[in-house]
Amino acid sequence: MISGKKFGQVISIFALIAPFFFPWKYVVLCAVVASVWNPPVALAVGLLFDAIYFVHGASIMPVASVWGFVIMLISLLMRRLARTYLFVS
């Protein structure tokens, strides 16, 4: 049986490797799941995705990095709220 911390590490590494092998929908799913255990993984995956696939002139800003930052902020907020409500009650 794999522990929660070990699963978080494994899924984080898998999320960082996913942009090289999977379509963007699966990469987003992996990044969201990994951000439950380690929120900065979403930003790292967004930066990596933009470094690999960003085309200059196609958009004004790197969209994957912005979405990675948004997912990271949401996961940080959810972790803080979950810790507050679960451990105080």
PyMOL Python script that loads the backbone (N, CA, C, O; Angstrom):
from pymol import cmd

cmd.read_pdbstr("""\
ATOM      1  N   MET A   1       0.839  -1.185   0.000  1.00  0.00           N
ATOM      2  CA  MET A   1       0.000   0.000   0.000  1.00  0.00           C
ATOM      3  C   MET A   1       0.877   1.239   0.000  1.00  0.00           C
ATOM      4  O   MET A   1       1.880   1.296   0.711  1.00  0.00           O
ATOM      5  N   ILE A   2       0.510   2.206  -0.777  1.00  0.00           N
ATOM      6  CA  ILE A   2       1.297   3.428  -0.895  1.00  0.00           C
ATOM      7  C   ILE A   2       0.684   4.507   0.006  1.00  0.00           C
ATOM      8  O   ILE A   2      -0.535   4.676   0.039  1.00  0.00           O
ATOM      9  N   SER A   3       1.528   5.225   0.726  1.00  0.00           N
ATOM     10  CA  SER A   3       1.045   6.251   1.646  1.00  0.00           C
ATOM     11  C   SER A   3       0.658   7.511   0.877  1.00  0.00           C
ATOM     12  O   SER A   3       0.992   7.658  -0.298  1.00  0.00           O
ATOM     13  N   GLY A   4      -0.051   8.419   1.552  1.00  0.00           N
ATOM     14  CA  GLY A   4      -0.493   9.651   0.913  1.00  0.00           C
ATOM     15  C   GLY A   4       0.654  10.539   0.489  1.00  0.00           C
ATOM     16  O   GLY A   4       0.618  11.136  -0.587  1.00  0.00           O
ATOM     17  N   LYS A   5       1.682  10.631   1.337  1.00  0.00           N
ATOM     18  CA  LYS A   5       2.830  11.475   1.005  1.00  0.00           C
ATOM     19  C   LYS A   5       3.594  10.906  -0.193  1.00  0.00           C
ATOM     20  O   LYS A   5       4.007  11.648  -1.084  1.00  0.00           O
ATOM     21  N   LYS A   6       3.774   9.605  -0.207  1.00  0.00           N
ATOM     22  CA  LYS A   6       4.479   8.959  -1.318  1.00  0.00           C
ATOM     23  C   LYS A   6       3.672   9.095  -2.612  1.00  0.00           C
ATOM     24  O   LYS A   6       4.241   9.329  -3.678  1.00  0.00           O
ATOM     25  N   PHE A   7       2.347   8.948  -2.518  1.00  0.00           N
ATOM     26  CA  PHE A   7       1.495   9.116  -3.694  1.00  0.00           C
ATOM     27  C   PHE A   7       1.599  10.537  -4.232  1.00  0.00           C
ATOM     28  O   PHE A   7       1.625  10.738  -5.447  1.00  0.00           O
ATOM     29  N   GLY A   8       1.658  11.524  -3.343  1.00  0.00           N
ATOM     30  CA  GLY A   8       1.818  12.912  -3.766  1.00  0.00           C
ATOM     31  C   GLY A   8       3.118  13.140  -4.503  1.00  0.00           C
ATOM     32  O   GLY A   8       3.158  13.892  -5.476  1.00  0.00           O
ATOM     33  N   GLN A   9       4.185  12.498  -4.049  1.00  0.00           N
ATOM     34  CA  GLN A   9       5.472  12.629  -4.732  1.00  0.00           C
ATOM     35  C   GLN A   9       5.445  11.957  -6.099  1.00  0.00           C
ATOM     36  O   GLN A   9       5.967  12.496  -7.075  1.00  0.00           O
ATOM     37  N   VAL A  10       4.841  10.788  -6.163  1.00  0.00           N
ATOM     38  CA  VAL A  10       4.772  10.048  -7.433  1.00  0.00           C
ATOM     39  C   VAL A  10       3.925  10.803  -8.451  1.00  0.00           C
ATOM     40  O   VAL A  10       4.326  10.938  -9.607  1.00  0.00           O
ATOM     41  N   ILE A  11       2.763  11.295  -8.039  1.00  0.00           N
ATOM     42  CA  ILE A  11       1.897  12.006  -8.982  1.00  0.00           C
ATOM     43  C   ILE A  11       2.509  13.345  -9.382  1.00  0.00           C
ATOM     44  O   ILE A  11       2.262  13.820 -10.490  1.00  0.00           O
ATOM     45  N   SER A  12       3.300  13.964  -8.507  1.00  0.00           N
ATOM     46  CA  SER A  12       3.984  15.213  -8.865  1.00  0.00           C
ATOM     47  C   SER A  12       5.028  14.976  -9.948  1.00  0.00           C
ATOM     48  O   SER A  12       5.130  15.755 -10.896  1.00  0.00           O
ATOM     49  N   ILE A  13       5.790  13.921  -9.812  1.00  0.00           N
ATOM     50  CA  ILE A  13       6.785  13.586 -10.838  1.00  0.00           C
ATOM     51  C   ILE A  13       6.089  13.214 -12.143  1.00  0.00           C
ATOM     52  O   ILE A  13       6.531  13.605 -13.223  1.00  0.00           O
ATOM     53  N   PHE A  14       4.999  12.458 -12.040  1.00  0.00           N
ATOM     54  CA  PHE A  14       4.242  12.085 -13.234  1.00  0.00           C
ATOM     55  C   PHE A  14       3.669  13.322 -13.926  1.00  0.00           C
ATOM     56  O   PHE A  14       3.654  13.389 -15.155  1.00  0.00           O
ATOM     57  N   ALA A  15       3.197  14.305 -13.148  1.00  0.00           N
ATOM     58  CA  ALA A  15       2.643  15.529 -13.735  1.00  0.00           C
ATOM     59  C   ALA A  15       3.713  16.333 -14.458  1.00  0.00           C
ATOM     60  O   ALA A  15       3.422  16.983 -15.462  1.00  0.00           O
ATOM     61  N   LEU A  16       4.944  16.299 -13.964  1.00  0.00           N
ATOM     62  CA  LEU A  16       6.023  17.028 -14.626  1.00  0.00           C
ATOM     63  C   LEU A  16       6.503  16.326 -15.899  1.00  0.00           C
ATOM     64  O   LEU A  16       7.048  16.972 -16.793  1.00  0.00           O
ATOM     65  N   ILE A  17       6.306  15.030 -15.984  1.00  0.00           N
ATOM     66  CA  ILE A  17       6.689  14.279 -17.182  1.00  0.00           C
ATOM     67  C   ILE A  17       5.550  14.262 -18.208  1.00  0.00           C
ATOM     68  O   ILE A  17       5.799  14.085 -19.401  1.00  0.00           O
ATOM     69  N   ALA A  18       4.314  14.444 -17.759  1.00  0.00           N
ATOM     70  CA  ALA A  18       3.136  14.316 -18.617  1.00  0.00           C
ATOM     71  C   ALA A  18       3.126  15.217 -19.849  1.00  0.00           C
ATOM     72  O   ALA A  18       2.665  14.758 -20.894  1.00  0.00           O
ATOM     73  N   PRO A  19       3.602  16.471 -19.809  1.00  0.00           N
ATOM     74  CA  PRO A  19       3.545  17.290 -21.038  1.00  0.00           C
ATOM     75  C   PRO A  19       4.324  16.712 -22.215  1.00  0.00           C
ATOM     76  O   PRO A  19       4.053  17.064 -23.364  1.00  0.00           O
ATOM     77  N   PHE A  20       5.267  15.851 -21.954  1.00  0.00           N
ATOM     78  CA  PHE A  20       6.046  15.259 -23.038  1.00  0.00           C
ATOM     79  C   PHE A  20       5.322  14.108 -23.736  1.00  0.00           C
ATOM     80  O   PHE A  20       5.651  13.773 -24.874  1.00  0.00           O
ATOM     81  N   PHE A  21       4.344  13.500 -23.069  1.00  0.00           N
ATOM     82  CA  PHE A  21       3.742  12.281 -23.596  1.00  0.00           C
ATOM     83  C   PHE A  21       2.233  12.334 -23.814  1.00  0.00           C
ATOM     84  O   PHE A  21       1.712  11.556 -24.613  1.00  0.00           O
ATOM     85  N   PHE A  22       1.517  13.220 -23.135  1.00  0.00           N
ATOM     86  CA  PHE A  22       0.058  13.194 -23.154  1.00  0.00           C
ATOM     87  C   PHE A  22      -0.521  14.488 -23.704  1.00  0.00           C
ATOM     88  O   PHE A  22       0.153  15.518 -23.702  1.00  0.00           O
ATOM     89  N   PRO A  23      -1.782  14.446 -24.182  1.00  0.00           N
ATOM     90  CA  PRO A  23      -2.461  15.668 -24.626  1.00  0.00           C
ATOM     91  C   PRO A  23      -2.722  16.614 -23.446  1.00  0.00           C
ATOM     92  O   PRO A  23      -2.616  16.220 -22.284  1.00  0.00           O
ATOM     93  N   TRP A  24      -3.058  17.840 -23.761  1.00  0.00           N
ATOM     94  CA  TRP A  24      -3.151  18.866 -22.729  1.00  0.00           C
ATOM     95  C   TRP A  24      -4.236  18.575 -21.697  1.00  0.00           C
ATOM     96  O   TRP A  24      -4.098  18.985 -20.545  1.00  0.00           O
ATOM     97  N   LYS A  25      -5.309  17.880 -22.072  1.00  0.00           N
ATOM     98  CA  LYS A  25      -6.376  17.594 -21.106  1.00  0.00           C
ATOM     99  C   LYS A  25      -5.883  16.675 -19.991  1.00  0.00           C
ATOM    100  O   LYS A  25      -6.236  16.865 -18.827  1.00  0.00           O
ATOM    101  N   TYR A  26      -5.081  15.694 -20.338  1.00  0.00           N
ATOM    102  CA  TYR A  26      -4.530  14.793 -19.328  1.00  0.00           C
ATOM    103  C   TYR A  26      -3.458  15.485 -18.489  1.00  0.00           C
ATOM    104  O   TYR A  26      -3.292  15.183 -17.307  1.00  0.00           O
ATOM    105  N   VAL A  27      -2.747  16.399 -19.099  1.00  0.00           N
ATOM    106  CA  VAL A  27      -1.732  17.162 -18.360  1.00  0.00           C
ATOM    107  C   VAL A  27      -2.410  18.039 -17.314  1.00  0.00           C
ATOM    108  O   VAL A  27      -1.937  18.138 -16.182  1.00  0.00           O
ATOM    109  N   VAL A  28      -3.512  18.674 -17.689  1.00  0.00           N
ATOM    110  CA  VAL A  28      -4.255  19.508 -16.741  1.00  0.00           C
ATOM    111  C   VAL A  28      -4.798  18.654 -15.602  1.00  0.00           C
ATOM    112  O   VAL A  28      -4.726  19.054 -14.439  1.00  0.00           O
ATOM    113  N   LEU A  29      -5.337  17.495 -15.922  1.00  0.00           N
ATOM    114  CA  LEU A  29      -5.850  16.600 -14.885  1.00  0.00           C
ATOM    115  C   LEU A  29      -4.746  16.174 -13.925  1.00  0.00           C
ATOM    116  O   LEU A  29      -4.944  16.182 -12.710  1.00  0.00           O
ATOM    117  N   CYS A  30      -3.597  15.806 -14.453  1.00  0.00           N
ATOM    118  CA  CYS A  30      -2.461  15.420 -13.604  1.00  0.00           C
ATOM    119  C   CYS A  30      -1.996  16.583 -12.739  1.00  0.00           C
ATOM    120  O   CYS A  30      -1.662  16.392 -11.569  1.00  0.00           O
ATOM    121  N   ALA A  31      -1.970  17.789 -13.306  1.00  0.00           N
ATOM    122  CA  ALA A  31      -1.526  18.958 -12.549  1.00  0.00           C
ATOM    123  C   ALA A  31      -2.498  19.293 -11.424  1.00  0.00           C
ATOM    124  O   ALA A  31      -2.075  19.652 -10.325  1.00  0.00           O
ATOM    125  N   VAL A  32      -3.785  19.179 -11.688  1.00  0.00           N
ATOM    126  CA  VAL A  32      -4.782  19.466 -10.649  1.00  0.00           C
ATOM    127  C   VAL A  32      -4.702  18.437  -9.530  1.00  0.00           C
ATOM    128  O   VAL A  32      -4.748  18.794  -8.353  1.00  0.00           O
ATOM    129  N   VAL A  33      -4.583  17.172  -9.887  1.00  0.00           N
ATOM    130  CA  VAL A  33      -4.480  16.122  -8.863  1.00  0.00           C
ATOM    131  C   VAL A  33      -3.193  16.282  -8.063  1.00  0.00           C
ATOM    132  O   VAL A  33      -3.203  16.128  -6.841  1.00  0.00           O
ATOM    133  N   ALA A  34      -2.092  16.587  -8.730  1.00  0.00           N
ATOM    134  CA  ALA A  34      -0.815  16.754  -8.029  1.00  0.00           C
ATOM    135  C   ALA A  34      -0.815  17.988  -7.145  1.00  0.00           C
ATOM    136  O   ALA A  34      -0.137  18.013  -6.118  1.00  0.00           O
ATOM    137  N   SER A  35      -1.571  19.019  -7.532  1.00  0.00           N
ATOM    138  CA  SER A  35      -1.582  20.240  -6.728  1.00  0.00           C
ATOM    139  C   SER A  35      -2.319  20.063  -5.407  1.00  0.00           C
ATOM    140  O   SER A  35      -2.201  20.905  -4.517  1.00  0.00           O
ATOM    141  N   VAL A  36      -3.071  18.986  -5.270  1.00  0.00           N
ATOM    142  CA  VAL A  36      -3.698  18.700  -3.975  1.00  0.00           C
ATOM    143  C   VAL A  36      -2.624  18.416  -2.932  1.00  0.00           C
ATOM    144  O   VAL A  36      -2.758  18.831  -1.781  1.00  0.00           O
ATOM    145  N   TRP A  37      -1.570  17.721  -3.313  1.00  0.00           N
ATOM    146  CA  TRP A  37      -0.493  17.390  -2.386  1.00  0.00           C
ATOM    147  C   TRP A  37       0.621  18.428  -2.391  1.00  0.00           C
ATOM    148  O   TRP A  37       1.227  18.703  -1.355  1.00  0.00           O
ATOM    149  N   ASN A  38       0.887  19.000  -3.554  1.00  0.00           N
ATOM    150  CA  ASN A  38       1.997  19.938  -3.692  1.00  0.00           C
ATOM    151  C   ASN A  38       1.559  21.063  -4.642  1.00  0.00           C
ATOM    152  O   ASN A  38       1.711  20.929  -5.857  1.00  0.00           O
ATOM    153  N   PRO A  39       1.019  22.171  -4.107  1.00  0.00           N
ATOM    154  CA  PRO A  39       0.443  23.226  -4.958  1.00  0.00           C
ATOM    155  C   PRO A  39       1.382  23.828  -6.003  1.00  0.00           C
ATOM    156  O   PRO A  39       0.907  24.114  -7.103  1.00  0.00           O
ATOM    157  N   PRO A  40       2.676  24.045  -5.749  1.00  0.00           N
ATOM    158  CA  PRO A  40       3.515  24.646  -6.796  1.00  0.00           C
ATOM    159  C   PRO A  40       3.723  23.770  -8.033  1.00  0.00           C
ATOM    160  O   PRO A  40       4.256  24.246  -9.036  1.00  0.00           O
ATOM    161  N   VAL A  41       3.320  22.522  -7.983  1.00  0.00           N
ATOM    162  CA  VAL A  41       3.459  21.651  -9.152  1.00  0.00           C
ATOM    163  C   VAL A  41       2.618  22.180 -10.314  1.00  0.00           C
ATOM    164  O   VAL A  41       3.026  22.072 -11.470  1.00  0.00           O
ATOM    165  N   ALA A  42       1.458  22.746 -10.020  1.00  0.00           N
ATOM    166  CA  ALA A  42       0.609  23.282 -11.089  1.00  0.00           C
ATOM    167  C   ALA A  42       1.317  24.412 -11.829  1.00  0.00           C
ATOM    168  O   ALA A  42       1.262  24.476 -13.057  1.00  0.00           O
ATOM    169  N   LEU A  43       1.972  25.293 -11.104  1.00  0.00           N
ATOM    170  CA  LEU A  43       2.720  26.375 -11.743  1.00  0.00           C
ATOM    171  C   LEU A  43       3.904  25.826 -12.534  1.00  0.00           C
ATOM    172  O   LEU A  43       4.180  26.288 -13.640  1.00  0.00           O
ATOM    173  N   ALA A  44       4.597  24.849 -11.974  1.00  0.00           N
ATOM    174  CA  ALA A  44       5.743  24.258 -12.671  1.00  0.00           C
ATOM    175  C   ALA A  44       5.308  23.570 -13.963  1.00  0.00           C
ATOM    176  O   ALA A  44       5.992  23.670 -14.982  1.00  0.00           O
ATOM    177  N   VAL A  45       4.182  22.879 -13.923  1.00  0.00           N
ATOM    178  CA  VAL A  45       3.679  22.220 -15.131  1.00  0.00           C
ATOM    179  C   VAL A  45       3.265  23.268 -16.164  1.00  0.00           C
ATOM    180  O   VAL A  45       3.512  23.086 -17.356  1.00  0.00           O
ATOM    181  N   GLY A  46       2.640  24.357 -15.726  1.00  0.00           N
ATOM    182  CA  GLY A  46       2.269  25.425 -16.650  1.00  0.00           C
ATOM    183  C   GLY A  46       3.475  26.067 -17.303  1.00  0.00           C
ATOM    184  O   GLY A  46       3.470  26.317 -18.508  1.00  0.00           O
ATOM    185  N   LEU A  47       4.510  26.339 -16.518  1.00  0.00           N
ATOM    186  CA  LEU A  47       5.734  26.915 -17.079  1.00  0.00           C
ATOM    187  C   LEU A  47       6.405  25.951 -18.057  1.00  0.00           C
ATOM    188  O   LEU A  47       6.878  26.359 -19.118  1.00  0.00           O
ATOM    189  N   LEU A  48       6.442  24.673 -17.690  1.00  0.00           N
ATOM    190  CA  LEU A  48       7.032  23.672 -18.574  1.00  0.00           C
ATOM    191  C   LEU A  48       6.236  23.535 -19.869  1.00  0.00           C
ATOM    192  O   LEU A  48       6.812  23.434 -20.952  1.00  0.00           O
ATOM    193  N   PHE A  49       4.916  23.532 -19.751  1.00  0.00           N
ATOM    194  CA  PHE A  49       4.060  23.406 -20.929  1.00  0.00           C
ATOM    195  C   PHE A  49       4.258  24.587 -21.873  1.00  0.00           C
ATOM    196  O   PHE A  49       4.316  24.411 -23.090  1.00  0.00           O
ATOM    197  N   ASP A  50       4.362  25.794 -21.309  1.00  0.00           N
ATOM    198  CA  ASP A  50       4.616  26.964 -22.156  1.00  0.00           C
ATOM    199  C   ASP A  50       6.015  26.947 -22.748  1.00  0.00           C
ATOM    200  O   ASP A  50       6.211  27.379 -23.884  1.00  0.00           O
ATOM    201  N   ALA A  51       6.975  26.462 -22.008  1.00  0.00           N
ATOM    202  CA  ALA A  51       8.341  26.388 -22.539  1.00  0.00           C
ATOM    203  C   ALA A  51       8.422  25.425 -23.719  1.00  0.00           C
ATOM    204  O   ALA A  51       9.225  25.620 -24.631  1.00  0.00           O
ATOM    205  N   ILE A  52       7.595  24.396 -23.698  1.00  0.00           N
ATOM    206  CA  ILE A  52       7.626  23.409 -24.776  1.00  0.00           C
ATOM    207  C   ILE A  52       6.771  23.845 -25.966  1.00  0.00           C
ATOM    208  O   ILE A  52       7.209  23.746 -27.113  1.00  0.00           O
ATOM    209  N   TYR A  53       5.547  24.330 -25.699  1.00  0.00           N
ATOM    210  CA  TYR A  53       4.562  24.500 -26.768  1.00  0.00           C
ATOM    211  C   TYR A  53       4.175  25.938 -27.088  1.00  0.00           C
ATOM    212  O   TYR A  53       3.354  26.145 -27.981  1.00  0.00           O
ATOM    213  N   PHE A  54       4.720  26.937 -26.410  1.00  0.00           N
ATOM    214  CA  PHE A  54       4.318  28.325 -26.660  1.00  0.00           C
ATOM    215  C   PHE A  54       4.829  28.798 -28.015  1.00  0.00           C
ATOM    216  O   PHE A  54       6.004  28.633 -28.340  1.00  0.00           O
ATOM    217  N   VAL A  55       3.930  29.388 -28.801  1.00  0.00           N
ATOM    218  CA  VAL A  55       4.282  29.922 -30.116  1.00  0.00           C
ATOM    219  C   VAL A  55       4.175  31.441 -30.045  1.00  0.00           C
ATOM    220  O   VAL A  55       3.105  31.972 -29.746  1.00  0.00           O
ATOM    221  N   HIS A  56       5.260  32.136 -30.315  1.00  0.00           N
ATOM    222  CA  HIS A  56       5.244  33.594 -30.283  1.00  0.00           C
ATOM    223  C   HIS A  56       4.323  34.120 -31.376  1.00  0.00           C
ATOM    224  O   HIS A  56       4.365  33.657 -32.516  1.00  0.00           O
ATOM    225  N   GLY A  57       3.512  35.071 -31.020  1.00  0.00           N
ATOM    226  CA  GLY A  57       2.564  35.633 -31.967  1.00  0.00           C
ATOM    227  C   GLY A  57       1.208  34.958 -31.930  1.00  0.00           C
ATOM    228  O   GLY A  57       0.245  35.502 -32.469  1.00  0.00           O
ATOM    229  N   ALA A  58       1.102  33.801 -31.318  1.00  0.00           N
ATOM    230  CA  ALA A  58      -0.179  33.107 -31.242  1.00  0.00           C
ATOM    231  C   ALA A  58      -1.064  33.705 -30.153  1.00  0.00           C
ATOM    232  O   ALA A  58      -2.287  33.731 -30.294  1.00  0.00           O
ATOM    233  N   SER A  59      -0.464  34.178 -29.082  1.00  0.00           N
ATOM    234  CA  SER A  59      -1.216  34.849 -28.025  1.00  0.00           C
ATOM    235  C   SER A  59      -0.322  35.892 -27.363  1.00  0.00           C
ATOM    236  O   SER A  59       0.895  35.900 -27.547  1.00  0.00           O
ATOM    237  N   ILE A  60      -0.946  36.757 -26.601  1.00  0.00           N
ATOM    238  CA  ILE A  60      -0.215  37.854 -25.969  1.00  0.00           C
ATOM    239  C   ILE A  60       0.606  37.363 -24.782  1.00  0.00           C
ATOM    240  O   ILE A  60       1.714  37.841 -24.539  1.00  0.00           O
ATOM    241  N   MET A  61       0.051  36.405 -24.049  1.00  0.00           N
ATOM    242  CA  MET A  61       0.730  35.928 -22.846  1.00  0.00           C
ATOM    243  C   MET A  61       0.759  34.403 -22.831  1.00  0.00           C
ATOM    244  O   MET A  61      -0.019  33.757 -23.534  1.00  0.00           O
ATOM    245  N   PRO A  62       1.642  33.837 -22.043  1.00  0.00           N
ATOM    246  CA  PRO A  62       1.684  32.373 -21.914  1.00  0.00           C
ATOM    247  C   PRO A  62       0.504  31.877 -21.072  1.00  0.00           C
ATOM    248  O   PRO A  62       0.510  32.006 -19.848  1.00  0.00           O
ATOM    249  N   VAL A  63      -0.477  31.327 -21.718  1.00  0.00           N
ATOM    250  CA  VAL A  63      -1.736  30.971 -21.073  1.00  0.00           C
ATOM    251  C   VAL A  63      -1.569  29.837 -20.067  1.00  0.00           C
ATOM    252  O   VAL A  63      -2.183  29.877 -19.001  1.00  0.00           O
ATOM    253  N   ALA A  64      -0.769  28.844 -20.370  1.00  0.00           N
ATOM    254  CA  ALA A  64      -0.604  27.704 -19.459  1.00  0.00           C
ATOM    255  C   ALA A  64       0.037  28.137 -18.147  1.00  0.00           C
ATOM    256  O   ALA A  64      -0.300  27.600 -17.092  1.00  0.00           O
ATOM    257  N   SER A  65       0.942  29.086 -18.193  1.00  0.00           N
ATOM    258  CA  SER A  65       1.564  29.582 -16.963  1.00  0.00           C
ATOM    259  C   SER A  65       0.557  30.328 -16.103  1.00  0.00           C
ATOM    260  O   SER A  65       0.563  30.202 -14.878  1.00  0.00           O
ATOM    261  N   VAL A  66      -0.305  31.101 -16.743  1.00  0.00           N
ATOM    262  CA  VAL A  66      -1.337  31.832 -15.999  1.00  0.00           C
ATOM    263  C   VAL A  66      -2.306  30.855 -15.351  1.00  0.00           C
ATOM    264  O   VAL A  66      -2.657  31.013 -14.182  1.00  0.00           O
ATOM    265  N   TRP A  67      -2.740  29.845 -16.099  1.00  0.00           N
ATOM    266  CA  TRP A  67      -3.645  28.845 -15.522  1.00  0.00           C
ATOM    267  C   TRP A  67      -2.958  28.029 -14.427  1.00  0.00           C
ATOM    268  O   TRP A  67      -3.592  27.664 -13.438  1.00  0.00           O
ATOM    269  N   GLY A  68      -1.684  27.745 -14.595  1.00  0.00           N
ATOM    270  CA  GLY A  68      -0.944  27.059 -13.539  1.00  0.00           C
ATOM    271  C   GLY A  68      -0.893  27.877 -12.265  1.00  0.00           C
ATOM    272  O   GLY A  68      -1.018  27.335 -11.167  1.00  0.00           O
ATOM    273  N   PHE A  69      -0.708  29.188 -12.408  1.00  0.00           N
ATOM    274  CA  PHE A  69      -0.695  30.076 -11.246  1.00  0.00           C
ATOM    275  C   PHE A  69      -2.065  30.123 -10.577  1.00  0.00           C
ATOM    276  O   PHE A  69      -2.158  30.116  -9.349  1.00  0.00           O
ATOM    277  N   VAL A  70      -3.128  30.170 -11.377  1.00  0.00           N
ATOM    278  CA  VAL A  70      -4.486  30.192 -10.827  1.00  0.00           C
ATOM    279  C   VAL A  70      -4.793  28.891 -10.089  1.00  0.00           C
ATOM    280  O   VAL A  70      -5.352  28.916  -8.992  1.00  0.00           O
ATOM    281  N   ILE A  71      -4.435  27.765 -10.681  1.00  0.00           N
ATOM    282  CA  ILE A  71      -4.667  26.473 -10.025  1.00  0.00           C
ATOM    283  C   ILE A  71      -3.852  26.374  -8.739  1.00  0.00           C
ATOM    284  O   ILE A  71      -4.330  25.824  -7.747  1.00  0.00           O
ATOM    285  N   MET A  72      -2.631  26.897  -8.744  1.00  0.00           N
ATOM    286  CA  MET A  72      -1.813  26.891  -7.536  1.00  0.00           C
ATOM    287  C   MET A  72      -2.462  27.721  -6.435  1.00  0.00           C
ATOM    288  O   MET A  72      -2.503  27.289  -5.283  1.00  0.00           O
ATOM    289  N   LEU A  73      -2.971  28.904  -6.769  1.00  0.00           N
ATOM    290  CA  LEU A  73      -3.630  29.741  -5.767  1.00  0.00           C
ATOM    291  C   LEU A  73      -4.881  29.075  -5.211  1.00  0.00           C
ATOM    292  O   LEU A  73      -5.126  29.118  -4.005  1.00  0.00           O
ATOM    293  N   ILE A  74      -5.672  28.461  -6.085  1.00  0.00           N
ATOM    294  CA  ILE A  74      -6.882  27.770  -5.630  1.00  0.00           C
ATOM    295  C   ILE A  74      -6.528  26.600  -4.723  1.00  0.00           C
ATOM    296  O   ILE A  74      -7.176  26.398  -3.696  1.00  0.00           O
ATOM    297  N   SER A  75      -5.519  25.836  -5.084  1.00  0.00           N
ATOM    298  CA  SER A  75      -5.149  24.684  -4.247  1.00  0.00           C
ATOM    299  C   SER A  75      -4.557  25.133  -2.915  1.00  0.00           C
ATOM    300  O   SER A  75      -4.777  24.480  -1.895  1.00  0.00           O
ATOM    301  N   LEU A  76      -3.806  26.241  -2.907  1.00  0.00           N
ATOM    302  CA  LEU A  76      -3.309  26.771  -1.633  1.00  0.00           C
ATOM    303  C   LEU A  76      -4.460  27.214  -0.738  1.00  0.00           C
ATOM    304  O   LEU A  76      -4.455  26.950   0.464  1.00  0.00           O
ATOM    305  N   LEU A  77      -5.443  27.885  -1.324  1.00  0.00           N
ATOM    306  CA  LEU A  77      -6.606  28.323  -0.563  1.00  0.00           C
ATOM    307  C   LEU A  77      -7.392  27.132  -0.033  1.00  0.00           C
ATOM    308  O   LEU A  77      -7.806  27.129   1.127  1.00  0.00           O
ATOM    309  N   MET A  78      -7.600  26.125  -0.867  1.00  0.00           N
ATOM    310  CA  MET A  78      -8.356  24.952  -0.434  1.00  0.00           C
ATOM    311  C   MET A  78      -7.623  24.172   0.653  1.00  0.00           C
ATOM    312  O   MET A  78      -8.252  23.657   1.577  1.00  0.00           O
ATOM    313  N   ARG A  79      -6.305  24.082   0.552  1.00  0.00           N
ATOM    314  CA  ARG A  79      -5.536  23.399   1.600  1.00  0.00           C
ATOM    315  C   ARG A  79      -5.650  24.137   2.923  1.00  0.00           C
ATOM    316  O   ARG A  79      -5.817  23.523   3.977  1.00  0.00           O
ATOM    317  N   ARG A  80      -5.558  25.464   2.858  1.00  0.00           N
ATOM    318  CA  ARG A  80      -5.655  26.258   4.086  1.00  0.00           C
ATOM    319  C   ARG A  80      -7.040  26.131   4.709  1.00  0.00           C
ATOM    320  O   ARG A  80      -7.157  25.974   5.924  1.00  0.00           O
ATOM    321  N   LEU A  81      -8.092  26.195   3.893  1.00  0.00           N
ATOM    322  CA  LEU A  81      -9.442  26.058   4.419  1.00  0.00           C
ATOM    323  C   LEU A  81      -9.684  24.656   4.965  1.00  0.00           C
ATOM    324  O   LEU A  81     -10.326  24.501   6.004  1.00  0.00           O
ATOM    325  N   ALA A  82      -9.182  23.640   4.280  1.00  0.00           N
ATOM    326  CA  ALA A  82      -9.371  22.265   4.748  1.00  0.00           C
ATOM    327  C   ALA A  82      -8.661  22.045   6.074  1.00  0.00           C
ATOM    328  O   ALA A  82      -9.209  21.397   6.965  1.00  0.00           O
ATOM    329  N   ARG A  83      -7.462  22.568   6.220  1.00  0.00           N
ATOM    330  CA  ARG A  83      -6.747  22.419   7.488  1.00  0.00           C
ATOM    331  C   ARG A  83      -7.462  23.159   8.604  1.00  0.00           C
ATOM    332  O   ARG A  83      -7.533  22.663   9.729  1.00  0.00           O
ATOM    333  N   THR A  84      -7.994  24.340   8.310  1.00  0.00           N
ATOM    334  CA  THR A  84      -8.683  25.124   9.327  1.00  0.00           C
ATOM    335  C   THR A  84      -9.946  24.420   9.787  1.00  0.00           C
ATOM    336  O   THR A  84     -10.174  24.285  10.989  1.00  0.00           O
ATOM    337  N   TYR A  85     -10.771  23.971   8.853  1.00  0.00           N
ATOM    338  CA  TYR A  85     -12.040  23.369   9.224  1.00  0.00           C
ATOM    339  C   TYR A  85     -11.899  21.950   9.753  1.00  0.00           C
ATOM    340  O   TYR A  85     -12.703  21.528  10.584  1.00  0.00           O
ATOM    341  N   LEU A  86     -10.910  21.208   9.299  1.00  0.00           N
ATOM    342  CA  LEU A  86     -10.769  19.830   9.751  1.00  0.00           C
ATOM    343  C   LEU A  86     -10.105  19.728  11.111  1.00  0.00           C
ATOM    344  O   LEU A  86     -10.474  18.871  11.914  1.00  0.00           O
ATOM    345  N   PHE A  87      -9.134  20.586  11.384  1.00  0.00           N
ATOM    346  CA  PHE A  87      -8.384  20.450  12.622  1.00  0.00           C
ATOM    347  C   PHE A  87      -8.923  21.301  13.759  1.00  0.00           C
ATOM    348  O   PHE A  87      -8.613  21.028  14.919  1.00  0.00           O
ATOM    349  N   VAL A  88      -9.718  22.322  13.469  1.00  0.00           N
ATOM    350  CA  VAL A  88     -10.275  23.155  14.529  1.00  0.00           C
ATOM    351  C   VAL A  88     -11.538  22.527  15.082  1.00  0.00           C
ATOM    352  O   VAL A  88     -11.772  22.586  16.289  1.00  0.00           O
ATOM    353  N   SER A  89     -12.356  21.928  14.234  1.00  0.00           N
ATOM    354  CA  SER A  89     -13.641  21.374  14.672  1.00  0.00           C
ATOM    355  C   SER A  89     -13.475  20.196  15.579  1.00  0.00           C
ATOM    356  O   SER A  89     -14.464  19.621  16.031  1.00  0.00           O
TER     357      SER A  89
END
""", "prot")
cmd.dss("prot")
cmd.show_as("cartoon", "prot")
cmd.util.cbc("prot")
cmd.orient("prot")
